[in-house]
Amino acid sequence: MTITSIIVVFAVLWFLTLFIVLPIGEVSQAEDGRVVPGTPEGAPAHPHMKRKLIITTLVASILSAIICGIIISGAITIEMLDVFDPTE
């Protein structure tokens, strides 16, 4: 596994984790009772982006380490995942 593939695994997992973490704990401006003029009522009242980015990075790092460790150890190989191999 090359450094490029490790970076790709991390980047994919980081964005997937971000999209999972973003809506957690969100309160809309309508629910908060204070809608800022010029914004939609469904906009987040307090996004807490710094905390969410830190959580995303930690979770993606742990998942990347686990996945890369499994691939490097040889527990799962490409041959195991190749279900369309015509030689079998």
Chimera marker file (.cmm) of the C-alpha trace (Angstrom):
<marker_set name="trace">
<marker id="1" x="0.000" y="0.000" z="0.000" r="1" g="1" b="0" radius="0.5"/>
<marker id="2" x="1.567" y="3.268" z="-1.117" r="1" g="1" b="0" radius="0.5"/>
<marker id="3" x="1.397" y="6.628" z="0.630" r="1" g="1" b="0" radius="0.5"/>
<marker id="4" x="-0.926" y="7.852" z="-2.105" r="1" g="1" b="0" radius="0.5"/>
<marker id="5" x="-3.454" y="5.109" z="-1.443" r="1" g="1" b="0" radius="0.5"/>
<marker id="6" x="-3.276" y="5.785" z="2.305" r="1" g="1" b="0" radius="0.5"/>
<marker id="7" x="-4.018" y="9.469" z="1.647" r="1" g="1" b="0" radius="0.5"/>
<marker id="8" x="-6.918" y="8.531" z="-0.629" r="1" g="1" b="0" radius="0.5"/>
<marker id="9" x="-8.387" y="6.188" z="1.999" r="1" g="1" b="0" radius="0.5"/>
<marker id="10" x="-8.094" y="8.925" z="4.625" r="1" g="1" b="0" radius="0.5"/>
<marker id="11" x="-9.633" y="11.596" z="2.361" r="1" g="1" b="0" radius="0.5"/>
<marker id="12" x="-12.598" y="9.435" z="1.404" r="1" g="1" b="0" radius="0.5"/>
<marker id="13" x="-13.232" y="8.438" z="5.011" r="1" g="1" b="0" radius="0.5"/>
<marker id="14" x="-12.798" y="12.043" z="6.184" r="1" g="1" b="0" radius="0.5"/>
<marker id="15" x="-15.500" y="13.360" z="3.852" r="1" g="1" b="0" radius="0.5"/>
<marker id="16" x="-17.861" y="10.462" z="4.569" r="1" g="1" b="0" radius="0.5"/>
<marker id="17" x="-17.411" y="11.044" z="8.297" r="1" g="1" b="0" radius="0.5"/>
<marker id="18" x="-17.920" y="14.788" z="7.877" r="1" g="1" b="0" radius="0.5"/>
<marker id="19" x="-21.270" y="14.268" z="6.156" r="1" g="1" b="0" radius="0.5"/>
<marker id="20" x="-22.324" y="11.975" z="8.996" r="1" g="1" b="0" radius="0.5"/>
<marker id="21" x="-21.145" y="14.348" z="11.757" r="1" g="1" b="0" radius="0.5"/>
<marker id="22" x="-22.512" y="17.609" z="10.287" r="1" g="1" b="0" radius="0.5"/>
<marker id="23" x="-26.199" y="17.156" z="11.165" r="1" g="1" b="0" radius="0.5"/>
<marker id="24" x="-25.597" y="15.714" z="14.645" r="1" g="1" b="0" radius="0.5"/>
<marker id="25" x="-26.830" y="18.067" z="17.348" r="1" g="1" b="0" radius="0.5"/>
<marker id="26" x="-27.871" y="20.819" z="14.962" r="1" g="1" b="0" radius="0.5"/>
<marker id="27" x="-30.541" y="23.294" z="16.021" r="1" g="1" b="0" radius="0.5"/>
<marker id="28" x="-32.096" y="25.388" z="13.290" r="1" g="1" b="0" radius="0.5"/>
<marker id="29" x="-32.648" y="29.109" z="13.647" r="1" g="1" b="0" radius="0.5"/>
<marker id="30" x="-36.410" y="28.487" z="13.639" r="1" g="1" b="0" radius="0.5"/>
<marker id="31" x="-36.086" y="26.029" z="16.542" r="1" g="1" b="0" radius="0.5"/>
<marker id="32" x="-33.811" y="28.460" z="18.390" r="1" g="1" b="0" radius="0.5"/>
<marker id="33" x="-36.331" y="31.262" z="17.917" r="1" g="1" b="0" radius="0.5"/>
<marker id="34" x="-33.837" y="33.744" z="16.453" r="1" g="1" b="0" radius="0.5"/>
<marker id="35" x="-33.885" y="33.904" z="12.656" r="1" g="1" b="0" radius="0.5"/>
<marker id="36" x="-31.210" y="36.205" z="11.231" r="1" g="1" b="0" radius="0.5"/>
<marker id="37" x="-32.700" y="38.387" z="8.477" r="1" g="1" b="0" radius="0.5"/>
<marker id="38" x="-31.661" y="37.222" z="5.016" r="1" g="1" b="0" radius="0.5"/>
<marker id="39" x="-31.074" y="33.590" z="6.037" r="1" g="1" b="0" radius="0.5"/>
<marker id="40" x="-33.390" y="30.596" z="5.740" r="1" g="1" b="0" radius="0.5"/>
<marker id="41" x="-35.145" y="29.404" z="8.882" r="1" g="1" b="0" radius="0.5"/>
<marker id="42" x="-33.544" y="25.987" z="8.518" r="1" g="1" b="0" radius="0.5"/>
<marker id="43" x="-30.001" y="27.381" z="8.744" r="1" g="1" b="0" radius="0.5"/>
<marker id="44" x="-28.052" y="26.211" z="11.807" r="1" g="1" b="0" radius="0.5"/>
<marker id="45" x="-28.190" y="28.554" z="14.784" r="1" g="1" b="0" radius="0.5"/>
<marker id="46" x="-24.772" y="27.506" z="16.141" r="1" g="1" b="0" radius="0.5"/>
<marker id="47" x="-22.823" y="25.286" z="13.708" r="1" g="1" b="0" radius="0.5"/>
<marker id="48" x="-19.850" y="24.436" z="16.040" r="1" g="1" b="0" radius="0.5"/>
<marker id="49" x="-17.707" y="23.680" z="12.984" r="1" g="1" b="0" radius="0.5"/>
<marker id="50" x="-14.339" y="23.570" z="14.778" r="1" g="1" b="0" radius="0.5"/>
<marker id="51" x="-15.564" y="20.844" z="17.133" r="1" g="1" b="0" radius="0.5"/>
<marker id="52" x="-17.137" y="18.891" z="14.266" r="1" g="1" b="0" radius="0.5"/>
<marker id="53" x="-13.960" y="19.081" z="12.159" r="1" g="1" b="0" radius="0.5"/>
<marker id="54" x="-11.883" y="17.812" z="15.093" r="1" g="1" b="0" radius="0.5"/>
<marker id="55" x="-14.289" y="14.921" z="15.688" r="1" g="1" b="0" radius="0.5"/>
<marker id="56" x="-14.294" y="14.142" z="11.961" r="1" g="1" b="0" radius="0.5"/>
<marker id="57" x="-10.494" y="14.085" z="11.818" r="1" g="1" b="0" radius="0.5"/>
<marker id="58" x="-10.184" y="11.830" z="14.873" r="1" g="1" b="0" radius="0.5"/>
<marker id="59" x="-12.780" y="9.330" z="13.665" r="1" g="1" b="0" radius="0.5"/>
<marker id="60" x="-11.395" y="9.285" z="10.111" r="1" g="1" b="0" radius="0.5"/>
<marker id="61" x="-7.852" y="8.773" z="11.440" r="1" g="1" b="0" radius="0.5"/>
<marker id="62" x="-8.903" y="5.802" z="13.560" r="1" g="1" b="0" radius="0.5"/>
<marker id="63" x="-10.916" y="4.220" z="10.745" r="1" g="1" b="0" radius="0.5"/>
<marker id="64" x="-8.084" y="4.823" z="8.247" r="1" g="1" b="0" radius="0.5"/>
<marker id="65" x="-5.557" y="3.185" z="10.566" r="1" g="1" b="0" radius="0.5"/>
<marker id="66" x="-7.814" y="0.147" z="10.988" r="1" g="1" b="0" radius="0.5"/>
<marker id="67" x="-8.530" y="-0.220" z="7.261" r="1" g="1" b="0" radius="0.5"/>
<marker id="68" x="-4.909" y="0.352" z="6.204" r="1" g="1" b="0" radius="0.5"/>
<marker id="69" x="-3.737" y="-2.080" z="8.892" r="1" g="1" b="0" radius="0.5"/>
<marker id="70" x="-6.071" y="-4.774" z="7.570" r="1" g="1" b="0" radius="0.5"/>
<marker id="71" x="-4.900" y="-4.200" z="4.001" r="1" g="1" b="0" radius="0.5"/>
<marker id="72" x="-1.185" y="-4.110" z="4.911" r="1" g="1" b="0" radius="0.5"/>
<marker id="73" x="-1.448" y="-7.241" z="7.097" r="1" g="1" b="0" radius="0.5"/>
<marker id="74" x="-2.875" y="-9.203" z="4.181" r="1" g="1" b="0" radius="0.5"/>
<marker id="75" x="-6.026" y="-10.262" z="6.035" r="1" g="1" b="0" radius="0.5"/>
<marker id="76" x="-8.020" y="-8.999" z="3.048" r="1" g="1" b="0" radius="0.5"/>
<marker id="77" x="-6.511" y="-9.008" z="-0.435" r="1" g="1" b="0" radius="0.5"/>
<marker id="78" x="-7.692" y="-7.914" z="-3.869" r="1" g="1" b="0" radius="0.5"/>
<marker id="79" x="-7.993" y="-11.546" z="-4.900" r="1" g="1" b="0" radius="0.5"/>
<marker id="80" x="-10.498" y="-12.132" z="-2.079" r="1" g="1" b="0" radius="0.5"/>
<marker id="81" x="-12.653" y="-9.248" z="-3.305" r="1" g="1" b="0" radius="0.5"/>
<marker id="82" x="-12.512" y="-10.121" z="-7.021" r="1" g="1" b="0" radius="0.5"/>
<marker id="83" x="-15.918" y="-11.770" z="-7.506" r="1" g="1" b="0" radius="0.5"/>
<marker id="84" x="-15.819" y="-11.407" z="-11.295" r="1" g="1" b="0" radius="0.5"/>
<marker id="85" x="-12.616" y="-13.377" z="-11.858" r="1" g="1" b="0" radius="0.5"/>
<marker id="86" x="-13.122" y="-15.374" z="-15.077" r="1" g="1" b="0" radius="0.5"/>
<marker id="87" x="-10.427" y="-17.945" z="-14.164" r="1" g="1" b="0" radius="0.5"/>
<marker id="88" x="-12.504" y="-19.527" z="-11.391" r="1" g="1" b="0" radius="0.5"/>
<link id1="1" id2="2" r="1" g="1" b="0" radius="0.2"/>
<link id1="2" id2="3" r="1" g="1" b="0" radius="0.2"/>
<link id1="3" id2="4" r="1" g="1" b="0" radius="0.2"/>
<link id1="4" id2="5" r="1" g="1" b="0" radius="0.2"/>
<link id1="5" id2="6" r="1" g="1" b="0" radius="0.2"/>
<link id1="6" id2="7" r="1" g="1" b="0" radius="0.2"/>
<link id1="7" id2="8" r="1" g="1" b="0" radius="0.2"/>
<link id1="8" id2="9" r="1" g="1" b="0" radius="0.2"/>
<link id1="9" id2="10" r="1" g="1" b="0" radius="0.2"/>
<link id1="10" id2="11" r="1" g="1" b="0" radius="0.2"/>
<link id1="11" id2="12" r="1" g="1" b="0" radius="0.2"/>
<link id1="12" id2="13" r="1" g="1" b="0" radius="0.2"/>
<link id1="13" id2="14" r="1" g="1" b="0" radius="0.2"/>
<link id1="14" id2="15" r="1" g="1" b="0" radius="0.2"/>
<link id1="15" id2="16" r="1" g="1" b="0" radius="0.2"/>
<link id1="16" id2="17" r="1" g="1" b="0" radius="0.2"/>
<link id1="17" id2="18" r="1" g="1" b="0" radius="0.2"/>
<link id1="18" id2="19" r="1" g="1" b="0" radius="0.2"/>
<link id1="19" id2="20" r="1" g="1" b="0" radius="0.2"/>
<link id1="20" id2="21" r="1" g="1" b="0" radius="0.2"/>
<link id1="21" id2="22" r="1" g="1" b="0" radius="0.2"/>
<link id1="22" id2="23" r="1" g="1" b="0" radius="0.2"/>
<link id1="23" id2="24" r="1" g="1" b="0" radius="0.2"/>
<link id1="24" id2="25" r="1" g="1" b="0" radius="0.2"/>
<link id1="25" id2="26" r="1" g="1" b="0" radius="0.2"/>
<link id1="26" id2="27" r="1" g="1" b="0" radius="0.2"/>
<link id1="27" id2="28" r="1" g="1" b="0" radius="0.2"/>
<link id1="28" id2="29" r="1" g="1" b="0" radius="0.2"/>
<link id1="29" id2="30" r="1" g="1" b="0" radius="0.2"/>
<link id1="30" id2="31" r="1" g="1" b="0" radius="0.2"/>
<link id1="31" id2="32" r="1" g="1" b="0" radius="0.2"/>
<link id1="32" id2="33" r="1" g="1" b="0" radius="0.2"/>
<link id1="33" id2="34" r="1" g="1" b="0" radius="0.2"/>
<link id1="34" id2="35" r="1" g="1" b="0" radius="0.2"/>
<link id1="35" id2="36" r="1" g="1" b="0" radius="0.2"/>
<link id1="36" id2="37" r="1" g="1" b="0" radius="0.2"/>
<link id1="37" id2="38" r="1" g="1" b="0" radius="0.2"/>
<link id1="38" id2="39" r="1" g="1" b="0" radius="0.2"/>
<link id1="39" id2="40" r="1" g="1" b="0" radius="0.2"/>
<link id1="40" id2="41" r="1" g="1" b="0" radius="0.2"/>
<link id1="41" id2="42" r="1" g="1" b="0" radius="0.2"/>
<link id1="42" id2="43" r="1" g="1" b="0" radius="0.2"/>
<link id1="43" id2="44" r="1" g="1" b="0" radius="0.2"/>
<link id1="44" id2="45" r="1" g="1" b="0" radius="0.2"/>
<link id1="45" id2="46" r="1" g="1" b="0" radius="0.2"/>
<link id1="46" id2="47" r="1" g="1" b="0" radius="0.2"/>
<link id1="47" id2="48" r="1" g="1" b="0" radius="0.2"/>
<link id1="48" id2="49" r="1" g="1" b="0" radius="0.2"/>
<link id1="49" id2="50" r="1" g="1" b="0" radius="0.2"/>
<link id1="50" id2="51" r="1" g="1" b="0" radius="0.2"/>
<link id1="51" id2="52" r="1" g="1" b="0" radius="0.2"/>
<link id1="52" id2="53" r="1" g="1" b="0" radius="0.2"/>
<link id1="53" id2="54" r="1" g="1" b="0" radius="0.2"/>
<link id1="54" id2="55" r="1" g="1" b="0" radius="0.2"/>
<link id1="55" id2="56" r="1" g="1" b="0" radius="0.2"/>
<link id1="56" id2="57" r="1" g="1" b="0" radius="0.2"/>
<link id1="57" id2="58" r="1" g="1" b="0" radius="0.2"/>
<link id1="58" id2="59" r="1" g="1" b="0" radius="0.2"/>
<link id1="59" id2="60" r="1" g="1" b="0" radius="0.2"/>
<link id1="60" id2="61" r="1" g="1" b="0" radius="0.2"/>
<link id1="61" id2="62" r="1" g="1" b="0" radius="0.2"/>
<link id1="62" id2="63" r="1" g="1" b="0" radius="0.2"/>
<link id1="63" id2="64" r="1" g="1" b="0" radius="0.2"/>
<link id1="64" id2="65" r="1" g="1" b="0" radius="0.2"/>
<link id1="65" id2="66" r="1" g="1" b="0" radius="0.2"/>
<link id1="66" id2="67" r="1" g="1" b="0" radius="0.2"/>
<link id1="67" id2="68" r="1" g="1" b="0" radius="0.2"/>
<link id1="68" id2="69" r="1" g="1" b="0" radius="0.2"/>
<link id1="69" id2="70" r="1" g="1" b="0" radius="0.2"/>
<link id1="70" id2="71" r="1" g="1" b="0" radius="0.2"/>
<link id1="71" id2="72" r="1" g="1" b="0" radius="0.2"/>
<link id1="72" id2="73" r="1" g="1" b="0" radius="0.2"/>
<link id1="73" id2="74" r="1" g="1" b="0" radius="0.2"/>
<link id1="74" id2="75" r="1" g="1" b="0" radius="0.2"/>
<link id1="75" id2="76" r="1" g="1" b="0" radius="0.2"/>
<link id1="76" id2="77" r="1" g="1" b="0" radius="0.2"/>
<link id1="77" id2="78" r="1" g="1" b="0" radius="0.2"/>
<link id1="78" id2="79" r="1" g="1" b="0" radius="0.2"/>
<link id1="79" id2="80" r="1" g="1" b="0" radius="0.2"/>
<link id1="80" id2="81" r="1" g="1" b="0" radius="0.2"/>
<link id1="81" id2="82" r="1" g="1" b="0" radius="0.2"/>
<link id1="82" id2="83" r="1" g="1" b="0" radius="0.2"/>
<link id1="83" id2="84" r="1" g="1" b="0" radius="0.2"/>
<link id1="84" id2="85" r="1" g="1" b="0" radius="0.2"/>
<link id1="85" id2="86" r="1" g="1" b="0" radius="0.2"/>
<link id1="86" id2="87" r="1" g="1" b="0" radius="0.2"/>
<link id1="87" id2="88" r="1" g="1" b="0" radius="0.2"/>
</marker_set>
